[in-house]
Amino acid sequence: MDERQGRRRGERRLPMALAVLTAAGLYLLIPEDFRLNESARIAYPIMLGVLLIVLVIGDPGRIDRDQRWLRLVTGLLIMTITIVTAVSVVRVVLGILQKAAFASPSQLLTIGAIVWLNNVIAFTLWYWHLDSGGPAARAGGRVVTRPAFHFPEEDLEKDVGPDWFPEFIDYLALSFNTATAFSPTDVSAIRHWAKLMLILESSISLTLVALVVARAINIL
């Protein structure tokens, strides 16, 4: 292990926690027709909150405990967000294609924006969780899997310092850029699974944006 990597401080839990809470909060704003089911309106945010509390208790302060059970809980949290978001994406797309009734263009655009944002959060969490063995492994220099992404900061040691490593905000920017520009822009995907996930995120985002905007114009 590189000695300087061993002195790294883990990243703060707050950005990741805020993203999870945002996903839970946005889900409450989605109409019933585009949710998993009515009971999920309350059960889903509660489940995310419970899993998040478990992670905070198991790894308080900064994220630096590279333990299997913590990774499993994190994976369960992300999988839950992914499944619920996927259901919303499918229902919005089918609703538009089947000409479901929307009160106004603004309602449709709002629903589309919420689902789009939750999709960005879900992919952000996957990139952050899977790249180089996860945040604790990256911080501690205990990376046992090859990096999936190459960030420009890795070539700018004079500007960012020798202890830099990608944190949640970096993956949020990657996911947001992929969803808006339909490409990862300044970050390079190295591993095949990462490239496939970027393709999938771009495809979902393009489909949502194209269908939502087209239907909103049609409603006017």
N, C-alpha and C positions, 0 to 999 in steps of 0.2 A: 504494500500500500504506500502511495506517495505520502510523505510526512505532512506536507501542507494540506493534503486532502483530509488527513486524519484530524486536523484542527478546525475543519469547517463547522460552522454552526448550522443546524437544520433550519429549514425555512419555517416561517410562522404558519400556524394552522388557519388564521383568520381569513385569508383570501379564499381558500378552499371552502371553509365553512360558510362564508357569505354566498358563494356560488350555489351551494346546496340549499341554503335557506331561500335564496332567490327562486330557484327551481320550484321549491315547495310553495312559495307565495304566489308565483305566477300561475301555478296549476289551479289555485282557487278561483282565478279569474276566467278560466275556460268554461264555456257553457256545457251543460250536461251531455249534449249530443256528441261532444268531441272529447269526452273523458272516458277512462276505462269503464267505470260505472259510477253510480251516485255514491255508493259507500266509500269509494276510493277518494272522494273529495276531502274527507276527514282522515281516513286511514293512511293515505299516502303521506301527507305532511307529518303525521305523528310518527310513522315508521322512519322517515328520513331523520327526524329529530332524535329519535331513540338511537339509531345507528351512529349519528354524529356525536351524541353524548358518550357512547361507548368508546368511540375513537379518542375523544378528548380525555376521558378518564384513563384509557390504556396508554396514551402517549401525550401527556400534558405538556403545555409549553410549546416548544418547537418540535417539529417532526423529525425525530432522530432514532426512534426505536424500530429497527428492522426485524420485526417478528412476524412469523407466518400468520398467526391468528389475526393480527392487525391488518395484514394485507387481504386476508379473506373477508373481513368485515368491510374494508374499503371496497373490495370488488363487489360484494353484495349490495352496498349502497349505490355504487355506480350502475350496476345491472338493473336495480330497481328504477332508477331515473331513466335509464335507456329504454326499458320495456314500456313504461308509462308514456314517455315521449314518443316512442315509435307508434303506439296506439293512436295518439293524438295526431301525428303526422298522417297516418293512413286514413283516419276519419275525416280530416280536413280535405285531403286530396279527393277521397271518394265523394264527400259532400259537394265539392265544387263540380266534379265530373257528372254527378247525378243531379246537379242543379238544386241543391238544398236551399231553403229559404233563409236569407240573411236580412236583418232589419234595415241595414244601410251599408254602404261601402266602408264606412268607418268601423262598423262592427266586424266586418270581414277582415279588414286590414289589421285591426287589433288582435283578433284571434290568430291570424297568420303570423304577426310579429311575436306573440307570446310563444307559439309553437316553435318558431324559428330560433328564438333566444334559448329556449330549453334545449333545442338540438345542439346549439353551440356549446352550452354548458356540458351536455352529456359527452360530446367528443373531446372537450377540454379535459374532463376528468379521466377519460380513457388514455389520452396521450400522456398526461401527467402521471398516471398510475403505472403504465406499462413501460415507458421509456427507461432503459438502463436499470431495470429492477425496482423502480419506484423512487419517491422523494427521499426516504431514509437512506437507501443505498447510495443515491447520488451524493447526498450530503456527507456521508461517512466514508466515501471513497471505496465502498464495498461492492462496486458494480461487477456483477457476475455475468451479465448479458451485454451483448454489443449495443451501443447507442442506436436508437431508431431515427434520430434527427440530428442534424448538424446546424447549430445556431451561429449567426455571424459573430456573436460575442466571443466565441471560442477562438477566433482568430485575432482578437483585439485585447490581448492580455495587458498591454500597457494602459489601456483605457478602463478596463473593468477590474483589473487585479487578478492575481493568480488563483484566488479561491472561488472565482465565479463558477456557478453551475445553474442550469435552467430550473426555475421555480414555477409555481402555479401561474403567475401572471404571464410568463413567457409562453406557456402552452395556451392560455386564454387568447393571447394575441395571435398565435398560430391558428387556432380554431376560428376566431373571428375573421381573420384575413381569408382563410379558406372558404368560409361561408359567404363572404361579400365579394371577393375577387375571383372566386372559384379556382384558387391556386394558393399554395402556402407562401407566396411572395418571397421573403428573404430567408426562409428556413428550408433546408434541403432534407427530404425524406431519404433515408439510407436503406432501411430494411423493407422487405416486400410487404409485410403486414401494415406498416405505416403508410406506404403508398396506396394500398388498397383502401385503408380507412379514409385517407384524404380524398380519394376518388368518390367514395360513398358519401362523405359529408358534402362535397361539392354538388353531387347529383341530387341529394335531398334538398339542399338549399336552392339550387336552380329550379327544381320542380315546384317547390313552395312559392318562390318569388314569382315565377312565370304564371302559375295558375291563379294565385291570389290577386295579383295586379290585373290580369286579364279579366277575371270575374268581377272585380271591383269596378273596372271601367264599364263592363257590361251592365252592371246594376244602375249606373248613373243615368 
